[in-house]
Amino acid sequence: MTLNRADCEALDAKDPLAPARDRFILPEGLIYMVGNSLGALPKETAARMDRAVRQEWGQNLVTGWNRDNWVDLPYRVGAKIAKLVGAGADEVIATDSTSINIFKLVVGALALRPGRSKIITEPGNFPTDLYVLQGIRDLLPDRVTLEVVERTRLLDAVDKDTALVLLTQVHYKTGEVLDMARVTRAVQAKGALILWDLSHSTGAIPVDLNGANADLAVGCGYKFLNGGPGAPAFLYVAKRHQDQIAPPITAWFGHASPFEFSDHYQPAPGIVRNMTGTPAVLGLSALDASLDVWDQVDMATVRLKSLELGNIFIEQVEARCTAHGFRLASPRDDSRGSQVSFYHEHGYPVMQALIAHGVVGDFRAPDILRFAITPLYQRYVDIWDAAERIGEVMESGAWQRPEFARRAAVT
């Protein structure tokens, strides 16, 4: 059904998630549609960072490790994330970066499948996933083979030599969602393990790791979780694997008794052994506060609004911009994550022009315009207004101005 702006205003008036918008700091007049790259700043996070810097660090100094319980931040934050990914509180920790966590879990998984050497992933996966796997292959050439297999043939490629399959649940360019439970069953039926990258899933769509019987997972804290630029990532290890997995980075916070300062490594029991060095207290404090935004938020409601916003956006952009070369790259149905992507031959200058006109998305080479759908702080009228501004930019030809073609370091 075709809507108008008044219809969108009516939808906002009855939106159960509308109060959440007031918990974020959002620049006036800006329509922010890149929460799948960096989430907006929650007001609670700004206040928490002020306290963490001025009081906890500034006044309490080193006593903050005990007085402010810094030492437990990776586990407290992990427990909050666990609620959003369908895991137990003792199955998730917040630590390191997504890249480092992939390395740790991939190498650890190889030891869980002795006699198997193959790792499988798909082309077009997020580059860091591919690069880390290539690095592991090159580091362990006598132990590891890497196969990059098209999605349509991937499950058929899993065989008795496959140790691990690494996949991203929501594709970073198109937003296509894989069926986690179905794929996990198929991989495990061949005796292999599966590692899910949830960077574009967590806080965007309902995730049920335990319901899918997943083995391992990673994700980041700065996208839909709004933890801030470079926020700590997280990892998940299913309870059944925790005391068997052997992390390849055996560092002091993963030791069973780190403050005994033994010369010899002894892995901590459970998820803790996957810790490495000293926790990043300021980053974890910001993420901890940001996760409080999710208190009392129902992910099913988030998902329903996300799909509605995405459908409206697709309809309105196509009505205005198909004649200007826009072509939908995302699924139209509920196999789409919380983003809408379009192909455009001149995607980079188009996106720079949109940003200059107050619609902030991002560009992914060679030709993808990405627009995040973030239901906690986007209104229905924001989606309508964004489509209208996009149409105006394309109709006017403003994107053809020379300054919009100059490439910045970050796209």
C-alpha positions in Angstrom: 0.0 0.0 0.0 1.4 3.4 -1.0 1.7 5.8 2.0 2.1 9.5 2.3 3.9 11.6 4.9 0.8 12.0 7.0 0.5 8.2 7.2 4.1 8.0 8.4 3.3 10.6 11.1 0.3 8.5 12.2 2.6 5.4 12.4 5.0 7.3 14.6 2.2 8.4 16.9 1.4 4.8 17.8 5.0 3.3 17.6 5.8 1.4 20.8 9.5 2.1 20.2 9.1 5.9 19.8 10.3 6.7 23.4 13.7 5.0 22.7 14.6 7.9 20.3 14.8 10.3 23.2 17.7 8.2 24.7 20.0 9.2 21.8 21.9 12.3 20.8 21.0 13.0 17.2 22.0 16.2 15.3 19.1 18.4 14.3 17.9 18.0 10.7 20.2 15.0 10.0 18.7 11.7 8.9 21.2 9.1 10.1 21.1 5.8 8.1 24.5 4.3 8.8 24.0 2.6 12.1 25.2 -0.6 10.5 28.7 1.1 10.5 28.6 3.3 13.6 25.5 3.5 15.9 24.3 6.8 17.3 25.4 8.0 20.7 23.1 7.1 23.6 22.8 9.9 26.2 23.5 7.3 29.0 26.8 6.6 27.3 28.0 10.2 27.3 27.2 10.5 31.0 28.9 7.1 31.8 32.0 8.1 30.0 32.2 11.4 31.9 32.0 9.4 35.2 34.5 6.8 34.0 37.1 9.3 33.1 36.6 12.0 35.8 35.7 9.9 38.8 36.7 6.2 38.2 40.0 7.0 36.4 40.6 10.5 37.6 39.9 10.0 41.3 39.9 6.3 42.0 43.0 5.6 39.8 44.2 2.0 40.0 41.7 1.2 42.8 39.0 1.3 40.1 39.9 -2.3 39.2 38.2 -3.3 42.5 36.2 -0.2 43.6 34.5 0.2 40.2 34.7 -3.5 39.4 36.6 -2.9 36.1 37.9 -6.4 36.2 34.5 -7.9 35.6 33.5 -5.6 32.7 34.1 -8.2 29.9 31.7 -10.6 31.6 29.0 -8.1 32.7 29.0 -6.6 29.1 29.0 -10.1 27.7 26.0 -11.1 29.7 24.0 -8.1 28.4 25.0 -9.1 24.8 24.1 -12.7 25.5 20.4 -11.7 25.9 20.4 -10.3 22.4 21.9 -13.3 20.7 20.1 -16.1 22.5 23.0 -17.3 24.6 23.7 -18.0 28.2 25.2 -15.3 30.3 28.3 -17.4 30.8 28.7 -18.1 27.0 29.6 -14.6 25.8 32.5 -12.2 26.7 33.2 -8.7 25.4 36.9 -8.5 24.4 39.3 -7.6 21.7 38.2 -6.8 18.1 36.2 -8.9 15.8 39.3 -9.8 13.8 41.2 -11.0 16.8 38.3 -13.0 18.0 37.9 -14.7 14.6 41.6 -15.7 14.8 41.2 -17.0 18.3 38.1 -19.1 17.6 39.2 -20.4 14.2 42.5 -21.7 15.5 40.9 -23.0 18.7 38.3 -24.8 16.6 40.9 -26.6 14.5 42.1 -28.3 17.7 38.6 -29.5 18.4 38.6 -31.3 15.0 42.0 -33.1 14.9 42.5 -34.9 11.6 40.5 -32.3 9.7 42.2 -29.5 7.8 39.7 -27.7 5.7 38.1 -24.3 6.5 35.3 -23.2 4.2 33.8 -19.7 3.7 32.1 -17.8 0.8 33.4 -15.1 -1.5 32.1 -11.7 -0.8 32.2 -12.3 2.9 33.3 -9.3 5.0 37.0 -8.8 4.0 38.4 -9.1 7.6 36.9 -12.6 7.8 38.5 -13.6 4.6 41.8 -11.9 5.4 42.1 -13.6 8.8 41.4 -17.0 7.3 44.0 -16.4 4.6 46.5 -15.4 7.3 45.8 -18.6 9.3 46.3 -20.7 6.1 49.6 -19.0 5.5 50.6 -19.4 9.1 49.8 -23.1 9.2 50.3 -24.2 5.6 50.8 -27.9 6.7 47.7 -27.9 8.8 45.1 -25.8 7.0 43.5 -25.6 3.6 41.1 -22.8 2.8 38.2 -23.2 0.3 36.1 -20.2 -0.7 32.9 -21.6 -2.2 29.9 -19.8 -3.7 26.9 -19.9 -1.4 24.8 -22.1 -3.7 27.5 -24.8 -3.5 28.9 -24.2 0.0 27.0 -26.9 1.9 27.8 -29.5 -0.7 31.5 -28.7 -0.2 31.5 -29.6 3.5 33.0 -33.1 3.8 34.8 -35.4 6.2 38.0 -33.2 5.9 36.1 -30.0 6.9 36.9 -28.7 10.4 35.1 -25.4 10.3 32.7 -23.2 8.3 32.8 -19.4 8.8 29.8 -17.4 7.6 28.3 -14.0 8.3 24.6 -14.3 9.2 23.7 -10.9 7.6 25.6 -10.0 4.5 27.4 -6.6 5.0 26.6 -5.4 1.4 23.2 -6.7 0.6 21.7 -7.4 4.0 20.6 -10.9 3.0 20.0 -13.1 6.1 21.1 -16.7 6.2 19.0 -19.3 8.0 21.3 -19.9 10.9 19.5 -23.0 12.2 19.3 -24.8 8.8 22.9 -24.0 7.9 24.2 -25.0 11.3 22.4 -28.4 11.1 23.7 -29.1 7.7 27.3 -28.3 8.6 27.2 -30.2 11.9 25.7 -33.2 10.1 29.0 -33.5 8.3 30.9 -33.4 11.6 32.2 -29.9 11.2 31.9 -26.8 13.4 30.4 -23.5 12.4 31.5 -20.0 13.4 28.9 -17.2 12.8 29.9 -13.6 12.4 27.0 -11.6 13.9 28.4 -8.1 13.3 25.3 -7.1 11.2 22.9 -9.2 13.2 23.3 -8.3 16.9 20.8 -5.6 17.8 19.4 -5.7 14.3 17.4 -8.9 14.1 16.4 -11.6 16.6 19.3 -14.1 17.0 19.1 -17.5 18.8 22.5 -19.1 19.0 21.5 -21.8 21.5 18.2 -22.4 19.7 20.2 -23.1 16.5 22.8 -25.2 18.4 25.6 -22.9 17.1 29.2 -23.7 18.1 31.0 -20.4 17.9 30.2 -16.8 17.1 31.7 -13.3 17.0 30.4 -9.8 16.6 31.2 -6.1 17.1 30.0 -3.5 19.6 29.9 -0.4 17.5 27.2 -1.0 14.9 23.7 -1.7 16.1 24.8 -1.9 19.7 25.9 1.8 19.6 29.0 1.2 21.7 31.1 3.9 19.9 33.9 3.9 17.3 36.2 1.0 17.8 34.1 -0.4 20.6 35.1 -3.8 21.9 33.8 -6.9 20.1 32.4 -10.1 21.6 32.8 -13.8 21.2 30.5 -16.7 22.0 31.6 -20.3 22.7 28.8 -22.8 23.3 29.0 -24.3 26.8 29.7 -27.7 25.5 33.0 -26.6 23.9 34.3 -24.2 26.5 36.6 -26.5 28.5 37.9 -28.2 25.3 38.8 -25.2 23.1 42.4 -24.2 23.3 42.8 -20.5 22.6 46.0 -19.7 20.5 46.7 -16.5 22.4 47.4 -17.7 25.9 47.5 -14.4 27.8 47.3 -13.4 31.4 43.6 -12.5 31.7 42.8 -16.0 30.3 44.8 -17.6 33.0 43.1 -19.5 35.8 44.8 -17.3 38.4 46.2 -14.2 36.7 47.2 -12.4 39.9 49.3 -15.3 41.2 51.7 -14.3 38.4 52.8 -17.9 37.6 55.4 -18.4 34.9 53.3 -21.2 33.5 50.0 -20.9 31.7 47.0 -22.7 33.0 43.7 -21.9 31.1 40.8 -20.6 33.1 37.7 -22.7 33.1 34.8 -21.9 30.9 34.5 -18.8 28.6 37.2 -16.9 30.6 40.1 -18.7 28.9 39.2 -16.8 25.7 40.3 -13.5 27.3 43.7 -12.1 26.3 45.3 -9.0 27.8 44.1 -6.3 30.1 40.5 -5.3 29.3 39.9 -1.9 27.6 38.1 -0.3 30.4 36.9 2.9 28.7 35.7 1.1 25.6 33.9 -1.5 27.7 32.4 1.2 29.9 30.9 2.9 26.9 29.5 -0.3 25.5 28.1 -1.3 28.9 26.2 1.9 29.1 25.0 1.7 25.5 23.6 -1.7 26.1 21.3 -0.4 28.8 19.2 1.2 26.0 18.1 -2.4 25.2 16.5 -2.9 28.6 12.8 -3.7 28.2 13.1 -3.6 24.4 11.5 -6.6 22.6 13.5 -7.7 19.6 10.4 -9.0 17.9 9.0 -5.4 18.0 12.4 -4.1 16.7 12.3 -6.6 13.8 8.7 -5.7 12.8 9.4 -2.0 12.7 12.7 -2.6 10.9 10.9 -4.5 8.1 8.2 -1.9 7.9 10.7 0.9 7.6 12.7 -0.9 5.0 9.6 -1.7 2.9 8.5 2.0 3.0 12.1 3.1 2.1 12.3 0.7 -0.9 8.9 1.7 -2.2 9.6 5.4 -1.9 13.2 5.3 -3.3 12.2 3.1 -6.2 9.3 5.5 -7.1 11.7 8.4 -7.2 15.0 7.0 -8.3 14.6 3.9 -10.6 14.8 6.2 -13.6 18.1 7.6 -12.2 19.8 4.2 -12.1 18.9 2.9 -8.6 18.5 -0.9 -8.5 17.7 -2.8 -5.4 20.5 -5.0 -4.0 18.7 -6.2 -0.9 16.0 -8.8 -0.6 12.4 -7.5 -0.6 11.1 -10.0 1.9 12.0 -10.9 5.5 15.3 -12.5 4.4 16.6 -8.9 4.5 18.4 -7.7 7.6 18.1 -4.2 9.0 19.5 -2.4 6.0 18.5 -1.5 2.5 21.1 -1.4 -0.2 20.9 -0.2 -3.8 23.3 -0.6 -6.7 24.3 2.6 -8.6 27.0 3.0 -11.2 28.1 6.2 -9.6 27.5 5.2 -6.0 30.4 7.1 -4.4 29.6 10.6 -5.6 25.8 10.0 -5.1 26.4 9.1 -1.4 28.6 12.1 -0.8 25.9 14.3 -2.3 23.3 12.7 0.0 25.5 13.2 3.0 25.8 16.9 2.1 22.0 17.1 1.9 21.5 15.5 5.3 21.0 11.8 4.5 23.9 9.9 5.9 24.5 6.4 4.5 27.7 4.9 3.3 29.2 3.4 0.1 30.7 0.0 -0.4 32.8 -0.6 -3.5 32.2 -1.0 -6.3 28.6 0.2 -6.5 26.6 -0.3 -3.3 24.7 2.5 -1.5 23.9 1.3 2.0 21.2 2.6 4.3 20.8 1.2 7.8 17.4 0.8 9.4 17.7 1.5 13.1 14.3 1.3 14.7 15.3 2.6 18.1 16.0 6.0 16.8 14.6 6.2 13.3 11.0 7.4 12.8 8.7 6.6 9.9 8.8 10.2 8.8 12.6 10.0 8.7 12.4 7.3 6.2 9.9 9.2 4.1 12.0 12.4 4.3 15.2 10.5 3.4 13.6 9.1 0.3 12.3 12.5 -0.7 15.8 14.1 -0.3 17.4 11.3 -2.3 14.9 11.9 -5.1 15.7 15.6 -5.0 19.4 15.1 -5.2 19.1 12.7 -8.2 16.5 14.9 -10.0 18.7 18.0 -9.6 21.9 16.2 -10.7 23.6 17.7 -7.6 25.6 14.5 -7.2 27.6 15.3 -10.4 29.4 18.2 -8.7 33.2 17.6 -8.8 33.7 17.8 -5.1 31.5 14.7 -4.5 33.8 12.6 -6.7 36.9 13.2 -4.6 37.6 10.0 -2.6 38.0 10.3 1.2 40.0 7.7 3.2 36.8 6.2 4.7 33.8 5.5 2.4 
